[in-house]
Amino acid sequence: MIPLSLKSKIENHLNEQVSDIIAVYGGDINKTVKILTENSGTYFLKWNPNSPEGMFNAEAAGLQLLASAETELEIPSVILADDDFLMMDFIEEADTGNSFEFGIQLAKLHKKTNELHGLDHTNFIGRLPQTNKYYADWMDFFIRERLEPQVKLAIDSGKLSKKHLSIFDRVMNFTYVIFPEEPPSLLHGDLWGGNYMFTIDGRASIYDPAVYYGHREMDLAMTHLFGGFDPAFYEGYNSEYPLQKGYQERFKLCNLYPILVHTNLFGGGYASRAEQILNRFF
């Protein structure tokens, strides 16, 4: 079920034998299994021999950065990472959990801040590279490091019209939306319903990150993109770190980024949604 060479790497690292390998669902990009070892270890393995260079190591670094915030969110512990695989502790999923507390803990994650927007290395969102050059100004970062690369990729592949290149030729006032001045927060970066779960110990777990330091409304906006989280989640968040007035309109602009990512990954109706938002704000 997994390549013998990969199985050998795992056994050599753990210094014990793999006793069982069980297929599990883990997304659309990679192959995923649950691994049991002879000494009762339980691990989650994802691998892809065709993954972009550095993808799994970047994900491992992102998980470790999330864990460094020391919240009550359960972050999978990285066991072993290499160019084509990532192995973590296996986290048991529960059917339900405390959404209010989940919101509180995400707010606490967002209180881990940085002086600049960005990150010290490039990582990935899905299988697409995500550049993270540091900027002092949020909108400069958002335009140059988030929107511009995705718009250009979509134009080059014929998914978007070339007319949208012109938005990056303007120097000031890209949009009428003004984000409140806040310190750059540590973000999960890809926080939709498929990248969290409740665990059997009662906590929320987040995984598959695309981390960077940025405006915290990016994470909150994305939770609304595919149906939204439980209302109690937002109540919990606002009890700990209230959002500032006007966030609903800013959310629409924030979600241009993941919609552009989905345009480049999947095409289809995402391109028309991206066009609508670009036309509205720019």
GUFITI-599450 format. One record per residue (C-alpha): residue number from 1; x, y, z; residue in three letters. Coordinates in pm, whole numbers, plus 50000, padded with zeros to 5 digits. Example, Ala and Ser with C-alpha at 12.3 -4.5 7.8 and 13.67 -1.06 7.14 Angstrom:
+-----+-------+-------+-------+-----+
|   n |    xx |    yy |    zz | res |
+-----+-------+-------+-------+-----+
|   1 | 51230 | 49550 | 50780 | ALA |
|   2 | 51367 | 49894 | 50714 | SER |
+-----+-------+-------+-------+-----+
***
This chain:
+-----+-------+-------+-------+-----+
|   n |    xx |    yy |    zz | res |
+-----+-------+-------+-------+-----+
|   1 | 50000 | 50000 | 50000 | MET |
|   2 | 50300 | 50228 | 50051 | ILE |
|   3 | 50634 | 50202 | 49870 | PRO |
|   4 | 50873 | 49960 | 50036 | LEU |
|   5 | 51145 | 50225 | 50042 | SER |
|   6 | 50915 | 50457 | 50236 | LEU |
|   7 | 50818 | 50181 | 50477 | LYS |
|   8 | 51187 | 50116 | 50542 | SER |
|   9 | 51254 | 50485 | 50612 | LYS |
|  10 | 50973 | 50491 | 50865 | ILE |
|  11 | 51086 | 50173 | 51039 | GLU |
|  12 | 51446 | 50293 | 51054 | ASN |
|  13 | 51338 | 50626 | 51200 | HIS |
|  14 | 51107 | 50472 | 51460 | LEU |
|  15 | 51339 | 50177 | 51526 | ASN |
|  16 | 51038 | 49941 | 51519 | GLU |
|  17 | 50837 | 49747 | 51265 | GLN |
|  18 | 50518 | 49861 | 51094 | VAL |
|  19 | 50245 | 49613 | 51192 | SER |
|  20 | 49953 | 49741 | 50984 | ASP |
|  21 | 49868 | 49999 | 50719 | ILE |
|  22 | 49507 | 50120 | 50684 | ILE |
|  23 | 49380 | 50342 | 50403 | ALA |
|  24 | 49217 | 50667 | 50518 | VAL |
|  25 | 49073 | 50967 | 50338 | TYR |
|  26 | 49304 | 51266 | 50350 | GLY |
|  27 | 49226 | 51501 | 50060 | GLY |
|  28 | 49251 | 51514 | 49684 | ASP |
|  29 | 49623 | 51570 | 49628 | ILE |
|  30 | 49810 | 51305 | 49827 | ASN |
|  31 | 49781 | 50940 | 49922 | LYS |
|  32 | 49709 | 50890 | 50290 | THR |
|  33 | 49719 | 50598 | 50535 | VAL |
|  34 | 49708 | 50522 | 50905 | LYS |
|  35 | 50016 | 50335 | 51023 | ILE |
|  36 | 50027 | 50105 | 51326 | LEU |
|  37 | 50354 | 49982 | 51471 | THR |
|  38 | 50449 | 49681 | 51682 | GLU |
|  39 | 50483 | 49897 | 51995 | ASN |
|  40 | 50132 | 50043 | 51958 | SER |
|  41 | 50235 | 50361 | 51781 | GLY |
|  42 | 49968 | 50520 | 51561 | THR |
|  43 | 50063 | 50761 | 51285 | TYR |
|  44 | 49918 | 50946 | 50987 | PHE |
|  45 | 50120 | 50933 | 50666 | LEU |
|  46 | 50066 | 51135 | 50350 | LYS |
|  47 | 50288 | 51100 | 50046 | TRP |
|  48 | 50310 | 51200 | 49683 | ASN |
|  49 | 50609 | 51117 | 49463 | PRO |
|  50 | 50507 | 51401 | 49228 | ASN |
|  51 | 50474 | 51670 | 49492 | SER |
|  52 | 50637 | 52009 | 49434 | PRO |
|  53 | 50985 | 52032 | 49580 | GLU |
|  54 | 50974 | 52136 | 49944 | GLY |
|  55 | 50597 | 52102 | 49987 | MET |
|  56 | 50597 | 51851 | 50272 | PHE |
|  57 | 50886 | 52015 | 50455 | ASN |
|  58 | 50705 | 52350 | 50433 | ALA |
|  59 | 50391 | 52190 | 50575 | GLU |
|  60 | 50591 | 52041 | 50861 | ALA |
|  61 | 50740 | 52382 | 50937 | ALA |
|  62 | 50391 | 52533 | 50934 | GLY |
|  63 | 50258 | 52280 | 51182 | LEU |
|  64 | 50551 | 52344 | 51412 | GLN |
|  65 | 50493 | 52720 | 51394 | LEU |
|  66 | 50125 | 52675 | 51481 | LEU |
|  67 | 50222 | 52456 | 51775 | ALA |
|  68 | 50464 | 52723 | 51898 | SER |
|  69 | 50169 | 52953 | 51973 | ALA |
|  70 | 50087 | 52721 | 52267 | GLU |
|  71 | 49709 | 52739 | 52237 | THR |
|  72 | 49470 | 52456 | 52325 | GLU |
|  73 | 49427 | 52377 | 51956 | LEU |
|  74 | 49553 | 52027 | 51883 | GLU |
|  75 | 49823 | 52051 | 51618 | ILE |
|  76 | 49952 | 51721 | 51474 | PRO |
|  77 | 50308 | 51653 | 51589 | SER |
|  78 | 50552 | 51605 | 51304 | VAL |
|  79 | 50736 | 51273 | 51324 | ILE |
|  80 | 50924 | 51269 | 50994 | LEU |
|  81 | 50919 | 51477 | 50675 | ALA |
|  82 | 51101 | 51454 | 50344 | ASP |
|  83 | 51062 | 51563 | 49984 | ASP |
|  84 | 50777 | 51326 | 49907 | ASP |
|  85 | 50608 | 51245 | 50240 | PHE |
|  86 | 50502 | 51371 | 50582 | LEU |
|  87 | 50434 | 51154 | 50886 | MET |
|  88 | 50254 | 51285 | 51194 | MET |
|  89 | 50090 | 51155 | 51507 | ASP |
|  90 | 49744 | 51018 | 51431 | PHE |
|  91 | 49464 | 51220 | 51592 | ILE |
|  92 | 49134 | 51045 | 51659 | GLU |
|  93 | 48831 | 51235 | 51533 | GLU |
|  94 | 48507 | 51287 | 51726 | ALA |
|  95 | 48163 | 51354 | 51580 | ASP |
|  96 | 48107 | 51678 | 51772 | THR |
|  97 | 48297 | 51930 | 51978 | GLY |
|  98 | 48290 | 52269 | 52144 | ASN |
|  99 | 48269 | 52527 | 51864 | SER |
| 100 | 48267 | 52819 | 52108 | PHE |
| 101 | 48599 | 52707 | 52258 | GLU |
| 102 | 48737 | 52648 | 51909 | PHE |
| 103 | 48669 | 53014 | 51832 | GLY |
| 104 | 48842 | 53124 | 52151 | ILE |
| 105 | 49151 | 52917 | 52072 | GLN |
| 106 | 49175 | 53047 | 51714 | LEU |
| 107 | 49159 | 53400 | 51854 | ALA |
| 108 | 49446 | 53312 | 52089 | LYS |
| 109 | 49644 | 53180 | 51791 | LEU |
| 110 | 49587 | 53515 | 51618 | HIS |
| 111 | 49728 | 53694 | 51921 | LYS |
| 112 | 50070 | 53550 | 51833 | LYS |
| 113 | 50199 | 53838 | 51622 | THR |
| 114 | 50495 | 53955 | 51420 | ASN |
| 115 | 50631 | 54297 | 51325 | GLU |
| 116 | 50582 | 54237 | 50951 | LEU |
| 117 | 50334 | 54061 | 50724 | HIS |
| 118 | 50480 | 53753 | 50560 | GLY |
| 119 | 50712 | 53467 | 50650 | LEU |
| 120 | 51079 | 53383 | 50619 | ASP |
| 121 | 51023 | 53123 | 50347 | HIS |
| 122 | 50795 | 53031 | 50059 | THR |
| 123 | 50538 | 52761 | 50130 | ASN |
| 124 | 50230 | 52621 | 49956 | PHE |
| 125 | 49853 | 52647 | 49946 | ILE |
| 126 | 49733 | 52319 | 49804 | GLY |
| 127 | 50006 | 52237 | 49553 | ARG |
| 128 | 50055 | 52600 | 49447 | LEU |
| 129 | 50356 | 52797 | 49573 | PRO |
| 130 | 50274 | 53076 | 49819 | GLN |
| 131 | 50536 | 53352 | 49836 | THR |
| 132 | 50572 | 53539 | 50164 | ASN |
| 133 | 50809 | 53833 | 50117 | LYS |
| 134 | 50788 | 54061 | 50419 | TYR |
| 135 | 50590 | 54387 | 50399 | TYR |
| 136 | 50511 | 54647 | 50664 | ALA |
| 137 | 50174 | 54732 | 50503 | ASP |
| 138 | 49899 | 54471 | 50487 | TRP |
| 139 | 49751 | 54581 | 50153 | MET |
| 140 | 50095 | 54585 | 49990 | ASP |
| 141 | 50147 | 54228 | 50106 | PHE |
| 142 | 49796 | 54120 | 50006 | PHE |
| 143 | 49825 | 54265 | 49655 | ILE |
| 144 | 50185 | 54166 | 49580 | ARG |
| 145 | 50217 | 53831 | 49755 | GLU |
| 146 | 49862 | 53698 | 49737 | ARG |
| 147 | 49658 | 53843 | 49450 | LEU |
| 148 | 49922 | 53927 | 49190 | GLU |
| 149 | 50082 | 53578 | 49162 | PRO |
| 150 | 49743 | 53406 | 49140 | GLN |
| 151 | 49596 | 53652 | 48888 | VAL |
| 152 | 49903 | 53622 | 48666 | LYS |
| 153 | 49892 | 53242 | 48687 | LEU |
| 154 | 49523 | 53243 | 48592 | ALA |
| 155 | 49586 | 53481 | 48300 | ILE |
| 156 | 49879 | 53275 | 48174 | ASP |
| 157 | 49662 | 52962 | 48173 | SER |
| 158 | 49371 | 53138 | 48002 | GLY |
| 159 | 49136 | 53121 | 48300 | LYS |
| 160 | 49114 | 53500 | 48344 | LEU |
| 161 | 49113 | 53791 | 48102 | SER |
| 162 | 49434 | 53989 | 48048 | LYS |
| 163 | 49251 | 54309 | 48141 | LYS |
| 164 | 49300 | 54223 | 48508 | HIS |
| 165 | 49678 | 54269 | 48481 | LEU |
| 166 | 49616 | 54644 | 48490 | SER |
| 167 | 49522 | 54639 | 48860 | ILE |
| 168 | 49887 | 54579 | 48947 | PHE |
| 169 | 50004 | 54885 | 48753 | ASP |
| 170 | 49837 | 55122 | 49000 | ARG |
| 171 | 50046 | 55262 | 49281 | VAL |
| 172 | 49783 | 55363 | 49538 | MET |
| 173 | 49417 | 55308 | 49621 | ASN |
| 174 | 49371 | 54963 | 49477 | PHE |
| 175 | 49037 | 54932 | 49651 | THR |
| 176 | 48800 | 55134 | 49866 | TYR |
| 177 | 48821 | 54874 | 50144 | VAL |
| 178 | 49032 | 54989 | 50439 | ILE |
| 179 | 49154 | 54724 | 50681 | PHE |
| 180 | 49190 | 54822 | 51048 | PRO |
| 181 | 49547 | 54864 | 51167 | GLU |
| 182 | 49638 | 54554 | 51364 | GLU |
| 183 | 49963 | 54365 | 51426 | PRO |
| 184 | 50020 | 54079 | 51179 | PRO |
| 185 | 49871 | 53762 | 51326 | SER |
| 186 | 49992 | 53406 | 51290 | LEU |
| 187 | 49744 | 53255 | 51044 | LEU |
| 188 | 49655 | 52899 | 50956 | HIS |
| 189 | 49620 | 53028 | 50601 | GLY |
| 190 | 49382 | 52767 | 50458 | ASP |
| 191 | 49112 | 52743 | 50723 | LEU |
| 192 | 48808 | 52586 | 50559 | TRP |
| 193 | 48587 | 52306 | 50692 | GLY |
| 194 | 48809 | 52030 | 50555 | GLY |
| 195 | 49112 | 52144 | 50752 | ASN |
| 196 | 48983 | 52109 | 51105 | TYR |
| 197 | 48811 | 51847 | 51317 | MET |
| 198 | 48708 | 51787 | 51676 | PHE |
| 199 | 48906 | 51524 | 51860 | THR |
| 200 | 48815 | 51260 | 52114 | ILE |
| 201 | 48978 | 51465 | 52391 | ASP |
| 202 | 48732 | 51747 | 52322 | GLY |
| 203 | 48960 | 51992 | 52146 | ARG |
| 204 | 48962 | 52128 | 51793 | ALA |
| 205 | 49250 | 52022 | 51570 | SER |
| 206 | 49372 | 52222 | 51270 | ILE |
| 207 | 49604 | 52089 | 51002 | TYR |
| 208 | 49708 | 52123 | 50634 | ASP |
| 209 | 49822 | 52482 | 50698 | PRO |
| 210 | 49951 | 52750 | 50463 | ALA |
| 211 | 50089 | 52965 | 50742 | VAL |
| 212 | 50213 | 53323 | 50739 | TYR |
| 213 | 50174 | 53638 | 50944 | TYR |
| 214 | 49896 | 53855 | 50807 | GLY |
| 215 | 49563 | 54017 | 50877 | HIS |
| 216 | 49358 | 53787 | 51096 | ARG |
| 217 | 49044 | 53849 | 50890 | GLU |
| 218 | 49192 | 53627 | 50619 | MET |
| 219 | 49139 | 53318 | 50837 | ASP |
| 220 | 48795 | 53430 | 50951 | LEU |
| 221 | 48684 | 53512 | 50598 | ALA |
| 222 | 48783 | 53171 | 50468 | MET |
| 223 | 48575 | 52996 | 50732 | THR |
| 224 | 48272 | 53146 | 50552 | HIS |
| 225 | 48379 | 53047 | 50201 | LEU |
| 226 | 48228 | 52699 | 50183 | PHE |
| 227 | 47922 | 52728 | 50405 | GLY |
| 228 | 48062 | 52871 | 50728 | GLY |
| 229 | 48140 | 52725 | 51069 | PHE |
| 230 | 47897 | 52685 | 51358 | ASP |
| 231 | 47768 | 53025 | 51484 | PRO |
| 232 | 47909 | 52943 | 51828 | ALA |
| 233 | 48259 | 52944 | 51674 | PHE |
| 234 | 48224 | 53313 | 51580 | TYR |
| 235 | 48073 | 53395 | 51919 | GLU |
| 236 | 48371 | 53236 | 52090 | GLY |
| 237 | 48617 | 53417 | 51867 | TYR |
| 238 | 48460 | 53757 | 51928 | ASN |
| 239 | 48447 | 53698 | 52303 | SER |
| 240 | 48827 | 53666 | 52300 | GLU |
| 241 | 48938 | 53900 | 52018 | TYR |
| 242 | 48645 | 54100 | 51872 | PRO |
| 243 | 48645 | 54181 | 51502 | LEU |
| 244 | 48628 | 54546 | 51411 | GLN |
| 245 | 48332 | 54711 | 51239 | LYS |
| 246 | 48291 | 54650 | 50865 | GLY |
| 247 | 48450 | 54306 | 50856 | TYR |
| 248 | 48169 | 54159 | 50639 | GLN |
| 249 | 48274 | 54370 | 50340 | GLU |
| 250 | 48642 | 54306 | 50401 | ARG |
| 251 | 48574 | 53932 | 50412 | PHE |
| 252 | 48456 | 53947 | 50050 | LYS |
| 253 | 48788 | 54091 | 49943 | LEU |
| 254 | 48987 | 53850 | 50162 | CYS |
| 255 | 48819 | 53556 | 49993 | ASN |
| 256 | 48935 | 53669 | 49652 | LEU |
| 257 | 49264 | 53496 | 49733 | TYR |
| 258 | 49130 | 53143 | 49798 | PRO |
| 259 | 48888 | 53181 | 49507 | ILE |
| 260 | 49181 | 53264 | 49278 | LEU |
| 261 | 49367 | 52962 | 49418 | VAL |
| 262 | 49068 | 52741 | 49339 | HIS |
| 263 | 49050 | 52899 | 48993 | THR |
| 264 | 49407 | 52791 | 48927 | ASN |
| 265 | 49366 | 52446 | 49082 | LEU |
| 266 | 49022 | 52353 | 48950 | PHE |
| 267 | 48899 | 52612 | 48698 | GLY |
| 268 | 48527 | 52590 | 48632 | GLY |
| 269 | 48295 | 52833 | 48807 | GLY |
| 270 | 48567 | 52968 | 49035 | TYR |
| 271 | 48700 | 53182 | 48748 | ALA |
| 272 | 48369 | 53366 | 48709 | SER |
| 273 | 48352 | 53424 | 49086 | ARG |
| 274 | 48703 | 53567 | 49078 | ALA |
| 275 | 48609 | 53795 | 48787 | GLU |
| 276 | 48308 | 53926 | 48979 | GLN |
| 277 | 48515 | 54013 | 49285 | ILE |
| 278 | 48795 | 54170 | 49081 | LEU |
| 279 | 48544 | 54386 | 48896 | ASN |
| 280 | 48376 | 54485 | 49222 | ARG |
| 281 | 48681 | 54591 | 49416 | PHE |
| 282 | 48919 | 54702 | 49144 | PHE |
+-----+-------+-------+-------+-----+
***
